[in-house]
């Protein structure tokens, strides 16, 4: 590299002051540049510290290796499992979100695009392959296993995440190769649960999902909201459990979800569905309805990355169903597969089009890449038609004639929403967004032909229309936050009664349910249109309207969100509670009003637990929450507010996830009109090698 650091600087002044630096030739100069990026907020201090550690290990290594390591670590912070060297060189600013959108690129700062513009991908790969810090993926030697970076083709990994991918690939490859014995009377059992196939009517994808899941140790059921994922899994459990009960060996079935909120929702839903099953009572009794969190299932060890259940101490179960699987990151999926007994079945449920996990990886999205097209082999299609009675001739699905889509043979996408039909504006808006059709989505919002979708354009930060919406909702139906606070005040039990009086629990449950009727969702945390700014603004508006009292940290009516699991209290990350004044149970202060936080119990029975605020260390006010935090939840009226400038998190997946949190009404709040269109046209592309590795050398399981 003949050009110096000074050649790349944007201004003559910068060139004059830093003319002697050459970051692609001298490691010290590169570290100085990375420090500047950290100071600017472009890189995390963690990324810079990692590179400094590598430089200590190999002080004579090519600075190109350190630059790649810094960018790989940076990508992990953005959810990517690896760094794609060639994709990065094509469009560095976009591929890396560096600098962050909206950052004013002034001053003595060199952009990655300027730094990398003359670099050749093959040369970069060659420098990495020659490094003592980098192992080649094909090298299985003990020396290679000690190196902190792994190069697989054009993808560079941190060792830990390369290992997670390999563990998942190996586990899935083994499971796809195993053939489970299916009942000889599978057609009759499916007909009993779903009814006979009706020629000429739409395909019953739920029935096909149940059929596929009987023949393998691994299967996926994906679909949007209202497509019947829970209904499907309850019938699947009945289908699997019935022959086992008849043989006198009932299956040990466990149900899990990533968050406490999602677990509580699934518990309630499954409890209702099980009661309506047309199966023998002995079978119904062996279908569990209690759902736990994945962390609790595995036996999380606080303060460590380890779990009580792992490859050396596997879970005692025969069937595991995991709901909201889009929220599961690469590390958690690797740990989950490690802990599964070899004979156990794993069924993943989730919406592949939702936001991916907060941590690195988009596991469900990677595993469902062929779900839309189907890609069933002729053998799979023939088998499905024989055991279900359904015809796939007019399905319009692609056919896998050469065995290149092995995973697709165990994936079913549910395609018919029973919640959002053609008369649902929420359903149609979600479809236009998911299909990246911003003009059609805007037209739907503008025409106002639907009673369940609203649009609120704002005229700046001081627009009072926002506060009116947040407090009172819309005039023709949906609630705002005044609703739950009015119920809190008006339905309070008479003073003098003990906390043991069931009326207090019932009142708390009603307040919690009323709060769930409205939720403001944000795309970002910072700024006037982010969670932090809006929580403060809403609190001030409620104070002004005298709906809450006082401006202390804790006040009656304050809604709080758990931001970390607390196993001692039985509360999970994502649980929402509300501070209420309740009578002291005993002691000299018995009967005196004391502030406690009411949380719904995750038992599906509508129970409530009361916790003193002093015991809650990891909570934040939640009048506004991020879309990410809302996953696994539903609200009668959901309002999504976008920022007034484009941001890397704004994608069609985020908009779609926000829309589909709404059950009855959805409102889009826009400080700037064109941000919505720009976001819908952007799709999350998380880099990983998961599916690429999985496609190598696996025979079709048909």
C-alpha positions in Angstrom: 0.0 0.0 0.0 1.9 3.1 -1.2 -0.6 5.8 -0.1 -0.2 7.2 3.3 -2.8 8.0 5.9 -2.5 11.7 5.0 -3.6 10.9 1.4 -6.9 9.7 2.8 -7.7 12.6 5.0 -10.6 14.9 3.9 -9.0 18.3 4.5 -5.6 19.9 3.9 -5.4 20.8 7.6 -5.9 17.2 8.6 -3.3 16.0 6.1 -0.8 18.5 7.4 -1.3 17.5 11.1 -1.3 13.8 10.5 0.9 13.4 7.4 3.2 10.9 9.0 0.6 8.3 9.8 0.0 5.1 7.8 -2.7 2.9 9.4 -2.5 0.1 6.8 1.3 -0.1 7.2 1.9 0.6 10.9 -0.2 -1.0 13.6 0.3 1.9 16.0 -1.2 4.3 13.5 -4.2 2.0 13.0 -4.7 1.8 16.7 -4.7 5.6 16.9 -7.3 5.8 14.1 -9.5 3.2 15.9 -9.2 5.3 19.1 -10.5 8.3 17.1 -13.4 6.2 15.9 -14.2 5.1 19.4 -14.1 8.7 20.6 -16.6 9.6 17.8 -18.9 6.8 18.8 -18.4 4.8 15.6 -16.8 1.8 17.3 -17.3 0.4 20.7 -14.4 0.6 23.3 -14.8 -3.2 23.4 -13.8 -3.4 19.7 -10.7 -1.3 20.2 -9.7 -3.3 23.3 -10.0 -6.6 21.4 -7.7 -5.3 18.7 -5.2 -4.0 21.2 -5.2 -7.5 22.8 -4.5 -9.1 19.4 -1.7 -6.7 18.8 0.0 -7.7 22.1 -0.3 -11.4 21.0 1.2 -10.7 17.6 2.9 -7.3 17.5 4.5 -8.0 14.0 1.2 -9.0 12.3 0.0 -7.1 9.3 -2.3 -4.2 10.3 -4.8 -5.5 7.7 -5.4 -8.4 10.2 -6.1 -6.0 13.0 -8.4 -3.9 10.9 -10.4 -7.0 9.9 -10.6 -8.0 13.6 -11.9 -4.6 14.6 -14.6 -4.7 11.9 -15.5 -8.3 12.8 -16.0 -7.3 16.4 -18.0 -4.2 15.3 -20.2 -6.3 13.2 -21.0 -8.6 16.1 -22.3 -5.5 17.9 -24.7 -5.0 15.0 -26.0 -8.6 15.1 -23.8 -10.1 12.4 -22.0 -13.3 13.1 -19.0 -12.6 10.8 -17.4 -10.1 8.5 -17.8 -10.8 4.8 -14.6 -9.3 3.4 -15.8 -8.9 -0.2 -19.2 -7.5 0.6 -17.5 -5.0 2.9 -15.2 -3.8 0.2 -18.1 -3.3 -2.3 -19.9 -0.7 -0.1 -18.1 -0.3 3.3 -20.2 2.6 4.7 -23.4 0.7 4.1 -22.1 -2.8 5.0 -20.6 -1.6 8.3 -23.0 1.3 9.1 -19.9 3.3 9.5 -20.2 6.2 10.1 -23.6 5.9 11.7 -26.3 7.5 9.6 -26.9 11.1 10.5 -23.3 11.6 11.8 -21.8 14.7 10.5 -18.6 13.6 8.7 -16.5 16.6 9.5 -13.1 17.0 11.2 -9.9 14.9 10.9 -11.7 11.6 10.5 -11.0 8.9 7.9 -13.9 6.8 6.8 -13.7 3.0 6.4 -14.6 3.6 2.7 -11.6 5.9 2.3 -9.4 3.5 4.2 -10.5 0.4 2.2 -11.1 1.9 -1.3 -7.8 0.7 -2.8 -7.8 -2.7 -1.0 -8.2 -5.9 -2.9 -10.3 -8.7 -1.4 -8.0 -11.5 -2.4 -5.0 -9.6 -0.9 -6.9 -9.1 2.3 -7.8 -12.8 2.5 -4.2 -13.7 1.8 -3.0 -11.4 4.6 -5.4 -13.0 7.0 -4.6 -16.6 6.0 -0.9 -15.9 6.7 -1.5 -14.5 10.2 -0.6 -16.4 13.3 -3.9 -15.0 14.8 -6.1 -16.6 12.1 -7.0 -20.3 11.7 -8.4 -21.5 8.4 -11.8 -23.3 8.7 -10.4 -26.4 7.1 -7.5 -26.7 9.6 -8.5 -28.9 12.5 -5.2 -29.0 14.2 -4.7 -28.3 17.9 -2.6 -25.2 17.1 -5.4 -23.8 14.8 -8.0 -24.3 17.6 -6.0 -21.9 19.8 -6.2 -19.0 17.3 -8.8 -16.3 18.1 -10.0 -15.7 14.5 -11.3 -18.1 11.9 -11.3 -17.5 8.1 -13.9 -19.5 6.2 -13.7 -18.6 2.5 -14.4 -14.9 2.5 -15.9 -14.8 6.0 -13.9 -13.9 9.1 -15.2 -15.0 12.5 -14.3 -14.6 16.1 -13.5 -18.1 17.2 -16.4 -18.4 19.7 -19.0 -17.6 17.0 -17.5 -19.9 14.4 -17.8 -22.6 17.1 -21.5 -21.8 17.7 -22.2 -22.1 14.0 -20.4 -25.4 13.7 -22.3 -26.8 16.8 -25.6 -25.8 15.3 -24.7 -27.2 11.9 -23.6 -30.5 13.2 -26.6 -30.9 15.5 -29.1 -30.1 12.7 -27.2 -32.3 10.2 -27.6 -35.2 12.6 -31.2 -34.5 13.2 -32.1 -34.2 9.5 -30.5 -37.5 8.8 -32.6 -39.3 11.4 -35.9 -40.8 10.3 -38.6 -41.1 13.0 -41.2 -43.9 12.8 -44.6 -42.4 12.0 -47.9 -44.0 13.0 -49.2 -46.5 10.4 -52.6 -44.7 10.8 -51.2 -41.2 10.4 -53.9 -40.2 7.8 -56.7 -41.3 10.2 -55.1 -39.5 13.1 -54.7 -36.3 11.1 -58.2 -36.5 9.9 -59.5 -36.9 13.4 -57.7 -33.7 14.5 -58.3 -31.5 11.4 -61.1 -33.1 9.5 -61.0 -34.7 6.0 -59.3 -32.8 3.2 -61.8 -30.9 1.0 -61.0 -30.9 -2.7 -61.0 -27.4 -4.2 -60.5 -25.6 -0.9 -57.3 -23.9 0.3 -54.5 -26.2 1.5 -54.6 -26.9 5.2 -51.0 -26.0 6.0 -51.5 -26.7 9.7 -52.2 -30.3 8.9 -49.1 -30.5 6.7 -47.0 -29.0 9.4 -48.1 -31.6 11.9 -47.5 -34.4 9.3 -43.9 -33.2 8.6 -43.1 -32.9 12.3 -43.9 -36.6 12.9 -41.1 -37.9 10.7 -38.0 -36.0 11.9 -36.2 -35.0 15.1 -36.3 -31.4 13.9 -39.0 -29.2 12.3 -40.0 -25.6 12.0 -43.5 -24.0 11.8 -43.3 -20.4 10.6 -46.0 -17.9 9.8 -47.3 -14.4 10.5 -49.7 -13.4 13.3 -53.0 -15.2 13.3 -51.9 -18.0 11.0 -52.4 -20.6 13.8 -49.0 -21.6 15.0 -50.2 -22.3 18.5 -53.3 -24.2 17.2 -50.9 -26.3 15.1 -48.5 -27.1 17.9 -51.3 -28.2 20.3 -52.6 -30.6 17.6 -49.0 -31.8 16.9 -48.5 -32.6 20.6 -51.8 -34.5 20.6 -50.6 -36.3 17.4 -47.3 -37.3 19.0 -48.6 -38.1 22.5 -51.6 -40.2 21.6 -49.7 -43.3 20.3 -47.3 -43.0 23.2 -50.1 -42.9 25.8 -51.8 -45.9 24.0 -48.5 -47.8 24.3 -48.3 -46.9 28.0 -45.2 -44.7 27.6 -46.3 -41.1 27.5 -43.8 -38.6 26.2 -42.1 -36.0 28.4 -43.0 -32.7 26.6 -41.6 -29.3 27.5 -42.6 -25.9 26.2 -40.4 -22.8 26.2 -40.2 -19.2 24.9 -37.3 -16.7 25.0 -39.1 -14.2 27.3 -41.4 -14.3 30.3 -44.0 -12.3 28.4 -44.0 -14.7 25.5 -44.1 -17.7 27.9 -47.1 -16.3 29.7 -49.0 -15.6 26.4 -48.3 -19.1 25.1 -49.3 -20.7 28.5 -52.6 -19.0 28.3 -53.2 -19.8 24.7 -52.3 -23.5 25.0 -54.4 -23.9 28.1 -57.4 -22.8 26.1 -56.6 -24.8 23.0 -56.0 -28.1 24.9 -59.5 -28.0 26.3 -61.0 -27.9 22.9 -59.1 -30.9 21.5 -61.2 -33.9 20.4 -58.9 -36.5 22.0 -59.1 -39.0 24.8 -58.9 -37.6 28.2 -55.8 -39.6 29.0 -54.1 -37.9 26.0 -55.3 -34.4 27.0 -53.9 -34.9 30.5 -50.4 -35.6 29.1 -50.3 -32.4 27.0 -48.6 -29.7 29.1 -49.7 -26.1 29.0 -47.1 -24.5 31.3 -44.4 -22.7 29.3 -41.1 -21.7 30.8 -38.3 -19.4 29.5 -35.4 -20.9 27.6 -33.0 -19.6 30.2 -34.9 -21.3 33.0 -35.3 -24.5 31.0 -31.6 -24.8 30.5 -30.8 -23.7 34.1 -29.2 -20.4 33.8 -26.2 -19.7 36.1 -26.2 -16.0 37.0 -23.0 -14.2 36.1 -21.8 -16.8 33.6 -22.5 -17.9 30.1 -23.0 -21.5 31.3 -26.1 -23.6 32.0 -26.9 -26.5 34.2 -28.0 -28.5 31.2 -25.5 -29.0 28.4 -23.9 -31.8 26.4 -22.8 -33.6 29.5 -26.1 -33.2 31.4 -28.9 -33.2 28.9 -32.5 -32.1 29.4 -34.9 -34.9 30.7 -37.4 -34.7 27.8 -38.6 -36.3 24.7 -40.2 -33.3 22.8 -39.3 -29.6 23.1 -41.3 -26.9 21.5 -39.8 -23.4 21.4 -42.1 -20.5 20.5 -41.1 -17.0 19.3 -37.9 -18.6 17.9 -37.0 -15.5 15.9 -35.8 -14.0 19.2 -33.2 -16.8 19.8 -29.7 -15.8 19.0 -26.8 -18.0 17.7 -25.3 -18.7 21.1 -28.6 -19.6 22.7 -29.5 -22.0 19.9 -26.1 -23.7 20.1 -26.6 -24.2 23.9 -30.2 -25.4 23.4 -29.1 -28.0 20.8 -26.2 -29.2 22.9 -28.6 -29.9 25.8 -31.1 -31.9 23.8 -31.0 -35.6 24.1 -30.2 -37.3 20.8 -33.7 -39.0 20.7 -35.7 -35.8 21.5 -37.7 -33.9 18.9 -37.3 -30.2 18.6 -40.0 -28.0 17.1 -39.4 -24.3 16.5 -42.3 -21.9 16.1 -42.0 -18.3 15.0 -42.5 -15.6 12.4 -39.5 -15.6 10.1 -40.3 -12.0 9.0 -40.0 -10.5 12.5 -37.0 -8.8 13.8 -34.1 -11.1 14.5 -32.6 -11.5 18.0 -30.9 -8.6 19.8 -27.7 -10.6 20.1 -25.7 -11.9 17.1 -27.4 -14.1 14.6 -30.7 -14.5 12.8 -31.1 -18.2 13.3 -34.8 -18.6 12.4 -34.4 -16.4 9.4 -31.4 -18.4 8.2 -33.2 -21.7 8.7 -36.4 -20.5 7.0 -34.8 -19.0 3.9 -36.7 -21.5 1.6 -40.0 -21.4 3.5 -41.7 -18.9 1.2 -41.0 -21.0 -1.9 -41.6 -24.4 -0.2 -38.9 -26.3 -2.1 -40.2 -29.7 -1.3 -38.7 -32.7 -3.1 -40.9 -34.9 -5.2 -40.6 -37.6 -2.5 -41.7 -35.1 0.2 -44.6 -33.8 -1.8 -45.8 -37.4 -2.5 -45.5 -38.4 1.1 -47.3 -35.3 2.4 -50.2 -35.8 0.0 -50.5 -39.5 0.9 -50.6 -39.0 4.7 -52.7 -35.8 4.7 -55.1 -36.1 1.8 -54.2 -32.6 0.8 -53.2 -31.8 -2.8 -50.2 -29.7 -3.5 -50.6 -29.6 -7.2 -52.0 -26.0 -7.3 -49.8 -24.8 -4.4 -47.5 -22.8 -6.6 -44.5 -23.9 -4.6 -41.1 -24.5 -6.1 -39.9 -28.1 -6.3 -36.5 -29.4 -5.1 -35.6 -31.9 -7.9 -31.8 -32.1 -7.1 -31.7 -32.4 -3.3 -30.2 -29.0 -2.8 -32.8 -27.8 -0.2 -32.5 -30.5 2.6 -33.7 -28.3 5.4 -36.8 -27.2 3.5 -38.2 -30.7 3.8 -38.8 -30.1 7.5 -40.2 -26.5 7.3 -43.8 -25.5 6.8 -45.0 -21.9 6.4 -48.6 -21.2 7.5 -50.1 -18.9 4.9 -53.6 -18.0 5.9 -54.2 -15.5 8.7 -57.4 -16.0 10.7 -56.8 -12.8 12.7 -56.1 -10.4 9.9 -58.3 -11.3 6.9 -59.0 -9.2 3.8 -61.1 -6.8 5.9 -58.2 -6.0 8.2 -56.2 -2.9 7.6 -53.5 -4.1 10.1 -53.2 -7.3 8.1 -53.0 -5.6 4.7 -50.5 -2.9 6.0 -48.3 -5.7 7.4 -48.3 -7.5 4.1 -47.4 -4.4 2.1 -44.6 -3.6 4.5 -43.4 -7.3 4.4 -43.4 -7.2 0.6 -41.5 -3.9 0.6 -44.3 -2.0 -1.1 -44.1 1.4 0.5 -46.3 3.1 -2.0 -49.1 0.7 -1.4 -48.6 0.9 2.3 -48.8 4.7 2.2 -51.9 4.6 0.0 -53.6 2.4 2.6 -52.7 4.8 5.4 -53.8 7.9 3.4 -57.2 6.6 2.2 -58.4 5.7 5.7 -60.7 3.0 4.4 -60.1 0.8 7.4 -61.3 1.4 11.0 -58.3 -0.4 12.6 -55.4 1.6 11.0 -54.6 5.3 11.8 -51.9 7.7 10.7 -50.7 10.7 12.8 -48.2 13.0 11.0 -46.6 15.5 13.4 -45.7 19.1 12.9 -42.5 19.1 15.1 -41.7 18.2 18.7 -44.3 20.5 20.2 -47.2 19.1 18.3 -49.9 18.5 21.0 -51.6 15.9 18.8 -49.1 13.3 20.1 -50.0 13.9 23.7 -53.7 13.8 23.0 -53.2 10.4 21.3 -51.0 9.0 24.1 -53.4 10.1 26.8 -56.8 9.5 25.1 -56.3 7.4 22.0 -58.6 8.0 19.1 -62.2 9.3 19.4 -63.7 6.3 17.7 -62.3 3.5 19.7 -58.7 2.9 20.7 -57.5 3.8 24.2 -54.5 5.8 25.4 -52.9 5.7 28.8 -55.7 7.5 30.6 -57.8 4.3 30.3 -55.7 2.2 32.7 -55.1 5.1 35.1 -58.8 5.9 35.3 -59.5 2.2 36.1 -56.8 2.2 38.7 -58.5 5.1 40.5 -62.2 4.2 40.0 -62.1 0.5 40.7 -59.8 0.6 43.8 -61.2 -1.6 46.6 -62.6 0.2 49.7 -59.9 1.1 52.2 -59.6 -0.9 55.4 -59.6 -4.4 53.9 -56.5 -6.7 54.1 -54.2 -7.4 51.3 -55.4 -11.0 51.6 -58.8 -9.8 50.4 -59.0 -11.2 46.8 -60.5 -7.9 45.6 -57.0 -6.4 45.7 -55.6 -9.1 43.4 -58.5 -8.8 41.1 -58.1 -5.0 41.0 -54.4 -5.4 40.2 -55.1 -7.9 37.5 -57.7 -5.5 35.9 -55.2 -2.6 36.0 -52.5 -4.8 34.3 -55.0 -5.9 31.6 -56.1 -2.3 31.0 -52.5 -1.2 30.6 -52.1 -3.9 27.9 -54.8 -2.2 25.8 -52.3 0.5 24.6 -48.5 0.6 24.1 -46.3 3.1 22.4 -43.4 1.5 20.5 -40.2 3.3 19.4 -37.6 2.4 16.9 -34.7 4.0 18.9 -33.8 4.7 22.5 -32.2 8.1 22.3 -33.5 11.5 21.2 -36.9 13.2 21.3 -38.5 10.3 19.4 -36.8 7.6 21.4 -37.8 5.6 24.5 -35.9 7.9 26.9 -37.3 11.2 25.6 -40.8 9.9 25.2 -41.0 8.3 28.6 -40.1 11.6 30.2 -42.5 13.5 28.0 -45.4 11.1 28.7 -44.7 11.3 32.4 -44.8 15.1 32.3 -48.1 15.0 30.4 -49.7 12.6 32.8 -48.6 14.8 35.7 -50.0 17.9 34.0 -53.3 16.0 33.5 -53.3 14.9 37.2 -53.4 11.3 36.2 -50.4 10.5 38.3 -49.1 12.2 41.5 -45.6 13.4 42.3 -42.4 13.4 40.3 -40.5 10.9 42.4 -38.9 7.8 40.9 -41.7 5.6 42.2 -45.3 6.7 42.1 -48.6 4.9 41.8 -49.4 3.9 38.3 -45.8 3.8 37.1 -45.4 1.0 34.6 -42.0 -0.7 34.6 -40.2 -3.2 32.4 -37.8 -5.8 33.7 -34.6 -5.5 31.8 -32.9 -8.6 33.2 -33.9 -11.9 34.5 -34.4 -12.1 38.3 -34.8 -15.7 39.3 -35.0 -14.9 43.0 -38.2 -12.9 42.4 -39.4 -15.2 39.6 -39.4 -12.3 37.1 -38.0 -12.4 33.6 -36.5 -9.9 31.2 -39.5 -8.3 29.4 -42.1 -8.7 32.2 -44.2 -5.5 32.8 -45.5 -4.5 36.2 -47.4 -1.5 37.6 -46.8 0.3 40.9 -49.9 0.2 43.1 -50.8 1.4 46.6 -51.8 -1.7 48.6 -52.5 -2.2 52.3 -49.6 -3.4 54.4 -50.3 -7.0 55.3 -49.3 -7.1 59.0 -47.1 -5.5 61.7 -47.6 -2.1 63.3 -48.3 -0.5 59.8 -51.0 -3.1 58.9 -53.6 -1.7 56.6 -51.5 1.4 55.8 -51.1 2.0 52.0 -47.7 0.9 50.8 -46.4 1.0 47.2 -45.8 -2.4 45.6 -45.3 -3.4 42.0 -47.9 -5.8 40.6 -46.6 -8.3 38.0 -48.8 -10.9 36.2 -47.8 -14.5 37.1 -46.6 -16.5 34.1 -49.0 -19.3 35.0 -51.9 -18.7 32.6 -54.3 -18.5 35.5 -54.4 -14.7 35.8 -52.4 -14.7 39.0 -50.6 -11.6 40.3 -47.4 -11.3 42.3 -46.6 -8.1 44.4 -43.0 -7.0 44.8 -41.6 -4.1 46.9 -39.9 -1.4 44.6 -36.8 -1.6 46.7 -36.2 -5.2 45.5 -36.3 -4.2 41.8 -32.9 -3.2 40.5 -33.2 -3.8 36.8 -36.4 -2.0 35.7 -37.2 1.1 33.5 -40.4 3.1 33.0 -42.3 1.7 30.0 -44.8 4.1 28.7 -42.6 3.8 25.6 -40.6 0.6 24.7 -38.5 -0.4 21.8 -40.0 -2.6 19.1 -37.3 -5.2 20.0 -38.6 -5.3 23.6 -42.2 -5.8 22.4 -41.5 -9.1 20.7 -43.6 -11.8 22.2 -46.2 -9.3 23.3 -49.5 -8.1 21.9 -51.5 -5.0 22.7 -55.1 -4.0 21.7 -53.9 -0.7 20.4 -50.3 -0.3 19.3 -48.8 3.0 18.3 -45.4 3.0 16.5 -43.5 6.3 16.4 -40.6 6.7 14.0 -37.6 9.1 14.4 -37.3 12.1 12.1 -34.1 10.8 10.4 -33.1 7.5 8.9 -31.3 5.2 11.3 -29.6 1.8 10.8 -32.3 0.0 12.9 -35.1 1.3 10.6 -35.9 -1.7 8.3 -39.0 -3.4 7.0 -38.6 -6.0 9.7 -38.8 -3.4 12.5 -41.9 -1.8 10.9 -43.6 -5.2 10.3 -42.9 -6.3 13.9 -44.3 -3.1 15.3 -47.5 -3.4 13.2 -48.1 -7.0 14.1 -47.9 -6.3 17.9 -51.4 -4.8 17.4 -54.5 -6.9 17.9 -57.3 -4.4 17.2 -55.9 -1.0 16.3 -52.6 0.3 14.9 -51.4 3.9 14.7 -48.3 5.1 12.8 -46.8 8.3 14.2 -44.5 10.2 11.9 -42.4 13.3 12.7 -41.1 13.2 9.1 -43.2 11.6 6.4 -40.6 10.0 4.1 -38.8 8.0 6.8 -41.5 5.3 6.7 -41.0 4.7 3.0 -37.2 4.6 3.3 -37.4 2.2 6.2 -39.8 -0.2 4.3 -37.4 -0.4 1.4 -34.5 -1.6 3.7 -34.2 -5.2 4.6 -32.1 -6.7 7.4 -29.3 -8.8 6.0 -27.4 -10.3 8.9 -24.2 -12.0 7.8 -23.6 -15.6 8.8 -22.5 -18.8 7.3 -25.1 -21.0 8.9 -27.2 -22.0 5.9 -24.2 -22.1 3.6 -22.5 -24.7 5.8 -25.7 -26.6 6.4 -26.2 -27.1 2.6 -23.0 -28.9 2.2 -23.2 -32.6 2.2 -26.6 -33.3 3.6 -28.8 -35.7 1.8 -32.5 -34.9 1.4 -34.4 -36.3 4.4 -37.4 -37.2 2.2 
